[in-house]
Amino acid sequence: MKNTGNILSINKLSKKKMCHIKGRKTRNPLHPEVQARLKQLEKLLEKQENTCWEIGDVCIELMDKYYLSLRQIGKATNYTKARISHFHLTCRTFPKDTREGFTFQDSLAARQIYLCMSRLNMSVLEIRDRISTLKDRSTRSARAYFVKILMDREINQSIAHSAKVGIQGGNIINHCHHADWRTIIPQLPDNSVKLFIADPPFGGYQKDKNGSYNSFASSTNGMRDDCDFGTTETSLEVTLPLFKLCLPKLAKNGVLLLFQAGARPDNPSILLEAKKQGWECRYALTWLKGHIVVGDHHNPYRVCTEKILVFIKKGDRVRRHEKGTPSSDILDFRTETMNATRKMDTGKMGYGDYHQFQKPETLMDFLTKTHTYPGDLIVEPFGCSGSGVVSAIKHSRKWVYIESNQNNYAWGSGRIHTLLSQFSVQAG
Ligand SMILES: C[S@@+](CC[C@H](N)C(=O)[O-])C[C@H]1O[C@@H](n2cnc3c(N)ncnc32)[C@H](O)[C@@H]1O
């Protein structure tokens, strides 16, 4: 870029003359020197590919030395104000001595990420360094990369917090209990639980000769399927007392989510008992477990759903808690069992290394965020693989895990302790 002599003298011009240069208040044409710069800019914009830095620098000169506005530059070059500002702001962010070895595109992406992700606590230079090492350096992928860093960091902080509370906590909260839930829940403080996630055995699974439950669906072959209680009567036996025992423990605007079999009418005994104990079933949600699959000649309707009944204390309200989670009554969260079966079939996972009852973490994350705030207490009376508690820990909620079956307890509590133990050193 040329000279400074002229520019300095132009800077010293009187206000009236400046108006003349800008052509704003008078109809006089722009100063020839400004016109020349704009022409130069137009040419650079035509080439653009390798001239982004230059474009930005000329824009800065036009703005700082000749007092042109972005709008004026845009108008003169047929470019939008927003596009022009990409050039000049990136050049301002990265002065000439910081540009060597970096592309304009990486610098542009770094500036945008720096502005919208202040929680990263990284300098714009550090962000650009990282972008330049990525394989796919499109702004979109770079953004996804930094969002992941943020999310991992927040999850780790949250787990560390839970680990700390778990170590300091009493005997009930933030603990895994190998017990019948009916012995643990009465020990909780009154009005303390914001969310009960109750996923009892539904009954109706077929027991084989050895006493374990079989699923003949090919999607769940090879899964672990232990479960205490199972036939319809005994499932009701562990489900119905929920309403009496959980009500005094429920916090204001708290919710009891009761999973039930899909494609079946609601069990009248459950609804009657809930009503008798002072609950109201506010919603019957449908959890769509994956792709819709069709049945066959013998079984014309394949069931791809489970129900989630949302119970609240009569007269209370269901409130959406953390932002960003409004939904319809159909919750579309793919079950992980199909994926696990595929892995077992290809030897990437051992047979029995996954539990048939395991709920996807995405569904649990959704329910956690919808019904609780950080610090609230979530209780999973039928803990099994512990997906609800894993989600609670990840999102800084307090938790209680209860499971009566020995194998399932070992499975679920192991998963929870593995998660917590990664952080217990820092947390302690
Ligand atoms: C359908 S599974 C729950 C699955 C769980 N939501 C998950 O994501 O893994 C039901 C679990 O409740 C357990 N269970 C049955 N009766 C129980 C009781 N009275 N107290 C505690 N757990 C019980 C069973 O052993 C079984 O593991």
The ligand as a Tripos MOL2 file, in Angstrom:
@<TRIPOS>MOLECULE
LIG
   27    29     1     0     0
SMALL
NO_CHARGES

@<TRIPOS>ATOM
      1 C1        -36.4020  -52.5850   33.3070 C.3       1 LIG1
      2 S1        -35.0510  -52.6890   34.3630 S.3       1 LIG1
      3 C2        -34.5340  -51.0220   34.5070 C.3       1 LIG1
      4 C3        -33.6400  -50.6000   33.4070 C.3       1 LIG1
      5 C4        -32.9330  -49.2970   33.6360 C.3       1 LIG1
      6 N1        -33.8250  -48.1860   33.4210 N.3       1 LIG1
      7 C5        -31.7200  -49.1320   32.7490 C.2       1 LIG1
      8 O1        -31.5800  -48.1390   32.0120 O.co2     1 LIG1
      9 O2        -30.8670  -50.0180   32.7740 O.co2     1 LIG1
     10 C6        -35.8270  -53.0310   35.8970 C.3       1 LIG1
     11 C7        -34.8260  -53.2720   37.0200 C.3       1 LIG1
     12 O3        -35.5000  -53.1840   38.2720 O.3       1 LIG1
     13 C8        -34.9290  -54.1370   39.1410 C.3       1 LIG1
     14 N2        -35.8820  -54.3710   40.2490 N.ar      1 LIG1
     15 C9        -36.9910  -55.1000   40.2360 C.ar      1 LIG1
     16 N3        -37.6040  -55.0100   41.4370 N.ar      1 LIG1
     17 C10       -36.8680  -54.1900   42.2070 C.ar      1 LIG1
     18 C11       -36.9920  -53.6930   43.5360 C.ar      1 LIG1
     19 N4        -38.0250  -54.0310   44.3090 N.pl3     1 LIG1
     20 N5        -36.0670  -52.8310   44.0000 N.ar      1 LIG1
     21 C12       -35.0250  -52.4710   43.2360 C.ar      1 LIG1
     22 N6        -34.8420  -52.9330   41.9580 N.ar      1 LIG1
     23 C13       -35.7620  -53.7660   41.4560 C.ar      1 LIG1
     24 C14       -34.6950  -55.3330   38.2410 C.3       1 LIG1
     25 O4        -33.7580  -56.2210   38.7810 O.3       1 LIG1
     26 C15       -34.2000  -54.6580   36.9710 C.3       1 LIG1
     27 O5        -32.8200  -54.5400   36.9610 O.3       1 LIG1
@<TRIPOS>BOND
     1     1     2 1
     2     2     3 1
     3     2    10 1
     4     3     4 1
     5     4     5 1
     6     5     6 1
     7     5     7 1
     8     7     8 2
     9     7     9 1
    10    10    11 1
    11    11    12 1
    12    11    26 1
    13    12    13 1
    14    13    14 1
    15    13    24 1
    16    14    15 ar
    17    14    23 ar
    18    15    16 ar
    19    16    17 ar
    20    17    18 ar
    21    17    23 ar
    22    18    19 1
    23    18    20 ar
    24    20    21 ar
    25    21    22 ar
    26    22    23 ar
    27    24    25 1
    28    24    26 1
    29    26    27 1
@<TRIPOS>SUBSTRUCTURE
     1 LIG1         1 GROUP 0 **** ****
